[in-house]
Amino acid sequence: HHYGERRSYGHALIADPWGTVVAQCGPGEGVAVAPIDPTFIETVRHAVPSLQHRRIR
């Protein structure tokens, strides 16, 4: 609860790395559940190697 200072809105969702919505909640309280495909995750990690872009100084 934010004690009248701000309002929060739901519409929780789960999106894959490309932004495709794979599961979402309806209005009101809910839980979104989606499967995880390890092969797809590995494919994305090779296509977008963002963790390799980190620099340690």
N, CA, C and O atoms as CSV, one atom per row, in Angstrom:
chain,resi,resn,atom,element,x,y,z
A,1,HIS,N,N,0.849,-1.179,0.000
A,1,HIS,CA,C,0.000,0.000,0.000
A,1,HIS,C,C,0.885,1.229,0.000
A,1,HIS,O,O,1.902,1.272,0.692
A,2,HIS,N,N,0.496,2.229,-0.777
A,2,HIS,CA,C,1.315,3.430,-0.912
A,2,HIS,C,C,0.754,4.609,-0.139
A,2,HIS,O,O,1.238,5.731,-0.287
A,3,TYR,N,N,-0.257,4.372,0.681
A,3,TYR,CA,C,-0.813,5.406,1.546
A,3,TYR,C,C,-1.210,6.661,0.781
A,3,TYR,O,O,-0.932,7.776,1.223
A,4,GLY,N,N,-1.856,6.483,-0.361
A,4,GLY,CA,C,-2.381,7.598,-1.127
A,4,GLY,C,C,-1.363,8.374,-1.934
A,4,GLY,O,O,-1.730,9.338,-2.606
A,5,GLU,N,N,-0.112,7.993,-1.893
A,5,GLU,CA,C,0.926,8.738,-2.605
A,5,GLU,C,C,0.995,8.383,-4.087
A,5,GLU,O,O,1.277,9.248,-4.916
A,6,ARG,N,N,0.747,7.149,-4.422
A,6,ARG,CA,C,0.765,6.742,-5.830
A,6,ARG,C,C,-0.152,5.546,-6.004
A,6,ARG,O,O,-0.566,4.904,-5.038
A,7,ARG,N,N,-0.453,5.271,-7.243
A,7,ARG,CA,C,-1.287,4.114,-7.563
A,7,ARG,C,C,-0.475,3.158,-8.421
A,7,ARG,O,O,0.305,3.576,-9.276
A,8,SER,N,N,-0.667,1.900,-8.186
A,8,SER,CA,C,0.006,0.870,-8.973
A,8,SER,C,C,-1.038,0.102,-9.768
A,8,SER,O,O,-2.139,-0.158,-9.282
A,9,TYR,N,N,-0.688,-0.249,-10.967
A,9,TYR,CA,C,-1.593,-0.995,-11.828
A,9,TYR,C,C,-0.917,-2.287,-12.242
A,9,TYR,O,O,0.302,-2.336,-12.406
A,10,GLY,N,N,-1.689,-3.301,-12.404
A,10,GLY,CA,C,-1.173,-4.624,-12.727
A,10,GLY,C,C,-0.912,-4.826,-14.197
A,10,GLY,O,O,-0.108,-4.118,-14.802
A,11,HIS,N,N,-1.587,-5.784,-14.760
A,11,HIS,CA,C,-1.374,-6.285,-16.112
A,11,HIS,C,C,0.022,-6.896,-16.224
A,11,HIS,O,O,0.800,-6.581,-17.125
A,12,ALA,N,N,0.303,-7.778,-15.272
A,12,ALA,CA,C,1.579,-8.483,-15.291
A,12,ALA,C,C,1.635,-9.400,-16.503
A,12,ALA,O,O,0.626,-9.964,-16.924
A,13,LEU,N,N,2.840,-9.536,-17.055
A,13,LEU,CA,C,3.012,-10.421,-18.200
A,13,LEU,C,C,4.411,-11.001,-18.208
A,13,LEU,O,O,5.306,-10.521,-17.511
A,14,ILE,N,N,4.582,-12.031,-19.000
A,14,ILE,CA,C,5.885,-12.643,-19.227
A,14,ILE,C,C,6.165,-12.522,-20.715
A,14,ILE,O,O,5.348,-12.925,-21.543
A,15,ALA,N,N,7.329,-11.963,-21.053
A,15,ALA,CA,C,7.720,-11.803,-22.454
A,15,ALA,C,C,9.015,-12.566,-22.700
A,15,ALA,O,O,9.866,-12.664,-21.816
A,16,ASP,N,N,9.155,-13.099,-23.899
A,16,ASP,CA,C,10.401,-13.778,-24.238
A,16,ASP,C,C,11.458,-12.720,-24.579
A,16,ASP,O,O,11.136,-11.532,-24.614
A,17,PRO,N,N,12.702,-13.120,-24.830
A,17,PRO,CA,C,13.756,-12.138,-25.099
A,17,PRO,C,C,13.506,-11.246,-26.314
A,17,PRO,O,O,14.119,-10.185,-26.437
A,18,TRP,N,N,12.614,-11.663,-27.210
A,18,TRP,CA,C,12.308,-10.853,-28.390
A,18,TRP,C,C,11.113,-9.942,-28.151
A,18,TRP,O,O,10.717,-9.195,-29.046
A,19,GLY,N,N,10.536,-9.994,-26.958
A,19,GLY,CA,C,9.412,-9.131,-26.628
A,19,GLY,C,C,8.044,-9.728,-26.897
A,19,GLY,O,O,7.030,-9.059,-26.697
A,20,THR,N,N,7.995,-10.960,-27.341
A,20,THR,CA,C,6.717,-11.627,-27.576
A,20,THR,C,C,6.103,-12.025,-26.239
A,20,THR,O,O,6.749,-12.685,-25.427
A,21,VAL,N,N,4.862,-11.625,-26.014
A,21,VAL,CA,C,4.177,-11.968,-24.772
A,21,VAL,C,C,3.796,-13.445,-24.827
A,21,VAL,O,O,3.089,-13.879,-25.736
A,22,VAL,N,N,4.270,-14.211,-23.847
A,22,VAL,CA,C,3.981,-15.646,-23.820
A,22,VAL,C,C,2.957,-16.013,-22.752
A,22,VAL,O,O,2.392,-17.106,-22.796
A,23,ALA,N,N,2.710,-15.126,-21.798
A,23,ALA,CA,C,1.680,-15.338,-20.775
A,23,ALA,C,C,1.359,-13.990,-20.156
A,23,ALA,O,O,2.220,-13.115,-20.061
A,24,GLN,N,N,0.108,-13.830,-19.736
A,24,GLN,CA,C,-0.262,-12.582,-19.078
A,24,GLN,C,C,-1.438,-12.806,-18.150
A,24,GLN,O,O,-2.216,-13.747,-18.309
A,25,CYS,N,N,-1.547,-11.921,-17.182
A,25,CYS,CA,C,-2.656,-11.980,-16.229
A,25,CYS,C,C,-3.807,-11.139,-16.751
A,25,CYS,O,O,-3.611,-10.173,-17.488
A,26,GLY,N,N,-4.977,-11.515,-16.364
A,26,GLY,CA,C,-6.149,-10.715,-16.684
A,26,GLY,C,C,-6.284,-9.597,-15.671
A,26,GLY,O,O,-5.383,-9.374,-14.862
A,27,PRO,N,N,-7.401,-8.896,-15.710
A,27,PRO,CA,C,-7.616,-7.840,-14.725
A,27,PRO,C,C,-7.775,-8.449,-13.330
A,27,PRO,O,O,-8.283,-9.560,-13.185
A,28,GLY,N,N,-7.350,-7.734,-12.339
A,28,GLY,CA,C,-7.426,-8.239,-10.971
A,28,GLY,C,C,-6.181,-9.029,-10.608
A,28,GLY,O,O,-5.195,-9.040,-11.344
A,29,GLU,N,N,-6.244,-9.684,-9.471
A,29,GLU,CA,C,-5.107,-10.466,-9.008
A,29,GLU,C,C,-4.943,-11.718,-9.854
A,29,GLU,O,O,-5.923,-12.285,-10.339
A,30,GLY,N,N,-3.695,-12.145,-10.027
A,30,GLY,CA,C,-3.459,-13.344,-10.805
A,30,GLY,C,C,-2.000,-13.727,-10.807
A,30,GLY,O,O,-1.152,-13.020,-10.261
A,31,VAL,N,N,-1.723,-14.839,-11.419
A,31,VAL,CA,C,-0.365,-15.350,-11.550
A,31,VAL,C,C,-0.151,-15.742,-13.006
A,31,VAL,O,O,-0.973,-16.447,-13.590
A,32,ALA,N,N,0.944,-15.289,-13.586
A,32,ALA,CA,C,1.293,-15.667,-14.953
A,32,ALA,C,C,2.346,-16.771,-14.886
A,32,ALA,O,O,3.313,-16.675,-14.131
A,33,VAL,N,N,2.148,-17.809,-15.677
A,33,VAL,CA,C,3.071,-18.943,-15.714
A,33,VAL,C,C,3.393,-19.235,-17.173
A,33,VAL,O,O,2.506,-19.230,-18.027
A,34,ALA,N,N,4.668,-19.490,-17.452
A,34,ALA,CA,C,5.076,-19.820,-18.816
A,34,ALA,C,C,6.202,-20.843,-18.762
A,34,ALA,O,O,7.006,-20.833,-17.830
A,35,PRO,N,N,6.265,-21.717,-19.744
A,35,PRO,CA,C,7.356,-22.699,-19.777
A,35,PRO,C,C,8.673,-22.032,-20.169
A,35,PRO,O,O,8.682,-20.993,-20.830
A,36,ILE,N,N,9.767,-22.633,-19.758
A,36,ILE,CA,C,11.102,-22.170,-20.140
A,36,ILE,C,C,11.718,-23.247,-21.025
A,36,ILE,O,O,11.815,-24.410,-20.631
A,37,ASP,N,N,12.131,-22.848,-22.220
A,37,ASP,CA,C,12.750,-23.776,-23.166
A,37,ASP,C,C,14.263,-23.535,-23.154
A,37,ASP,O,O,14.722,-22.547,-23.726
A,38,PRO,N,N,15.042,-24.405,-22.521
A,38,PRO,CA,C,16.491,-24.196,-22.436
A,38,PRO,C,C,17.170,-24.066,-23.800
A,38,PRO,O,O,18.141,-23.321,-23.932
A,39,THR,N,N,16.680,-24.773,-24.805
A,39,THR,CA,C,17.260,-24.678,-26.142
A,39,THR,C,C,17.051,-23.289,-26.722
A,39,THR,O,O,17.959,-22.728,-27.335
A,40,PHE,N,N,15.855,-22.728,-26.532
A,40,PHE,CA,C,15.566,-21.376,-27.015
A,40,PHE,C,C,16.445,-20.353,-26.298
A,40,PHE,O,O,16.974,-19.439,-26.931
A,41,ILE,N,N,16.603,-20.501,-24.994
A,41,ILE,CA,C,17.441,-19.579,-24.223
A,41,ILE,C,C,18.878,-19.614,-24.737
A,41,ILE,O,O,19.504,-18.567,-24.896
A,42,GLU,N,N,19.396,-20.793,-24.995
A,42,GLU,CA,C,20.762,-20.918,-25.507
A,42,GLU,C,C,20.886,-20.278,-26.891
A,42,GLU,O,O,21.893,-19.633,-27.183
A,43,THR,N,N,19.881,-20.448,-27.738
A,43,THR,CA,C,19.877,-19.821,-29.061
A,43,THR,C,C,19.931,-18.305,-28.939
A,43,THR,O,O,20.681,-17.650,-29.662
A,44,VAL,N,N,19.146,-17.748,-28.035
A,44,VAL,CA,C,19.133,-16.293,-27.831
A,44,VAL,C,C,20.473,-15.817,-27.290
A,44,VAL,O,O,20.977,-14.777,-27.714
A,45,ARG,N,N,21.051,-16.559,-26.367
A,45,ARG,CA,C,22.350,-16.158,-25.800
A,45,ARG,C,C,23.436,-16.110,-26.864
A,45,ARG,O,O,24.334,-15.271,-26.790
A,46,HIS,N,N,23.368,-16.992,-27.849
A,46,HIS,CA,C,24.340,-16.950,-28.947
A,46,HIS,C,C,24.028,-15.820,-29.924
A,46,HIS,O,O,24.943,-15.203,-30.470
A,47,ALA,N,N,22.756,-15.546,-30.147
A,47,ALA,CA,C,22.359,-14.495,-31.091
A,47,ALA,C,C,22.602,-13.100,-30.524
A,47,ALA,O,O,22.934,-12.176,-31.267
A,48,VAL,N,N,22.436,-12.944,-29.204
A,48,VAL,CA,C,22.602,-11.643,-28.547
A,48,VAL,C,C,23.548,-11.843,-27.362
A,48,VAL,O,O,23.093,-12.031,-26.234
A,49,PRO,N,N,24.845,-11.805,-27.605
A,49,PRO,CA,C,25.803,-12.095,-26.532
A,49,PRO,C,C,26.060,-10.895,-25.615
A,49,PRO,O,O,27.206,-10.483,-25.436
A,50,SER,N,N,25.007,-10.346,-25.044
A,50,SER,CA,C,25.136,-9.119,-24.250
A,50,SER,C,C,26.025,-9.293,-23.021
A,50,SER,O,O,26.675,-8.335,-22.602
A,51,LEU,N,N,26.070,-10.478,-22.439
A,51,LEU,CA,C,26.931,-10.667,-21.273
A,51,LEU,C,C,28.408,-10.574,-21.638
A,51,LEU,O,O,29.240,-10.295,-20.775
A,52,GLN,N,N,28.740,-10.802,-22.890
A,52,GLN,CA,C,30.129,-10.674,-23.326
A,52,GLN,C,C,30.524,-9.218,-23.538
A,52,GLN,O,O,31.705,-8.928,-23.729
A,53,HIS,N,N,29.570,-8.302,-23.508
A,53,HIS,CA,C,29.852,-6.885,-23.719
A,53,HIS,C,C,30.268,-6.181,-22.439
A,53,HIS,O,O,30.652,-5.012,-22.472
A,54,ARG,N,N,30.197,-6.879,-21.308
A,54,ARG,CA,C,30.577,-6.264,-20.038
A,54,ARG,C,C,32.076,-5.994,-20.020
A,54,ARG,O,O,32.869,-6.763,-20.562
A,55,ARG,N,N,32.442,-4.895,-19.390
A,55,ARG,CA,C,33.852,-4.556,-19.245
A,55,ARG,C,C,34.197,-4.511,-17.767
A,55,ARG,O,O,33.466,-3.929,-16.965
A,56,ILE,N,N,35.289,-5.116,-17.420
A,56,ILE,CA,C,35.783,-5.053,-16.051
A,56,ILE,C,C,37.011,-4.161,-16.074
A,56,ILE,O,O,37.981,-4.426,-16.784
A,57,ARG,N,N,36.950,-3.110,-15.291
A,57,ARG,CA,C,38.076,-2.158,-15.294
A,57,ARG,C,C,38.804,-2.201,-13.997
A,57,ARG,O,O,39.779,-1.473,-13.811
